[in-house]
Amino acid sequence: MTTFSRRAFALSGIAGVFALGACDNRRNNSGIDRLEGRVDATLSQMYADFPKTRSIAARSTGMLVMPLITEAGLGFGGGFGRGALRIGGTSVDYFTATKANFGLQIGANQYAHVLFFMTEEALRDFRESDGWAAGADVDASFLGAGETLSTNTATAMSPVVGIIFGQAGIRLGATIEGTKYSRMFEN
């Protein structure tokens, strides 16, 4: 009989999150069509629930739309999601978002987020990077039911604005910081 330590259990859970993320990264029409449908639905929900995001979208040079990020953790944690980069309303590339962390945590949650690239330089840096990690240069806002988006001086000056919404689950905290975005397909 084999016994597993808590560390082995936690590491296997993290490995499972990343293994699922690596599955089926082939470009196929049905997978892309499903992802495009989710991106469209996410934008529709965001614009309906938070109408002020339309003005941010109009000023942005591009948007990375992540319809569903799933995070789970028990001491060690991780997260994964897929999305599309839209420029001028058209998807130009597809990305995965992955994250791993350690700390006092338990539970799982899901949420959607959109990154608005407010400058050509920020969009170019994102597109040219080999795995872009969100950090301190992202001004993130968490939006819940009935909340409105307020644009402040920091948001107006930030090269990347992140909106997190549609949270569901029983894990405290949803964050963009520390998330790594990688291109799904090489063109």
Rosetta blueprint (number, residue, H / E / L):
1 M L
2 T L
3 T L
4 F L
5 S L
6 R H
7 R H
8 A H
9 F H
10 A H
11 L H
12 S H
13 G H
14 I H
15 A H
16 G H
17 V H
18 F H
19 A H
20 L H
21 G H
22 A H
23 C L
24 D L
25 N L
26 R L
27 R L
28 N L
29 N H
30 S H
31 G H
32 I H
33 D H
34 R H
35 L H
36 E H
37 G H
38 R H
39 V H
40 D H
41 A H
42 T H
43 L H
44 S H
45 Q H
46 M H
47 Y H
48 A H
49 D H
50 F L
51 P L
52 K L
53 T H
54 R H
55 S H
56 I H
57 A H
58 A H
59 R H
60 S L
61 T L
62 G E
63 M E
64 L E
65 V E
66 M E
67 P E
68 L E
69 I E
70 T E
71 E E
72 A E
73 G E
74 L E
75 G E
76 F E
77 G E
78 G E
79 G E
80 F E
81 G E
82 R E
83 G E
84 A E
85 L E
86 R E
87 I E
88 G L
89 G L
90 T E
91 S E
92 V E
93 D E
94 Y E
95 F E
96 T E
97 A E
98 T E
99 K E
100 A E
101 N E
102 F E
103 G E
104 L E
105 Q E
106 I E
107 G E
108 A E
109 N E
110 Q E
111 Y E
112 A E
113 H E
114 V E
115 L E
116 F E
117 F E
118 M L
119 T L
120 E H
121 E H
122 A H
123 L H
124 R H
125 D H
126 F H
127 R H
128 E H
129 S L
130 D L
131 G L
132 W E
133 A E
134 A L
135 G L
136 A L
137 D L
138 V E
139 D E
140 A E
141 S E
142 F E
143 L E
144 G L
145 A L
146 G L
147 E L
148 T L
149 L L
150 S L
151 T L
152 N L
153 T H
154 A H
155 T H
156 A H
157 M H
158 S L
159 P L
160 V E
161 V E
162 G E
163 I E
164 I E
165 F E
166 G E
167 Q E
168 A E
169 G E
170 I L
171 R L
172 L L
173 G L
174 A L
175 T L
176 I L
177 E L
178 G L
179 T L
180 K E
181 Y E
182 S E
183 R E
184 M L
185 F L
186 E L
187 N L
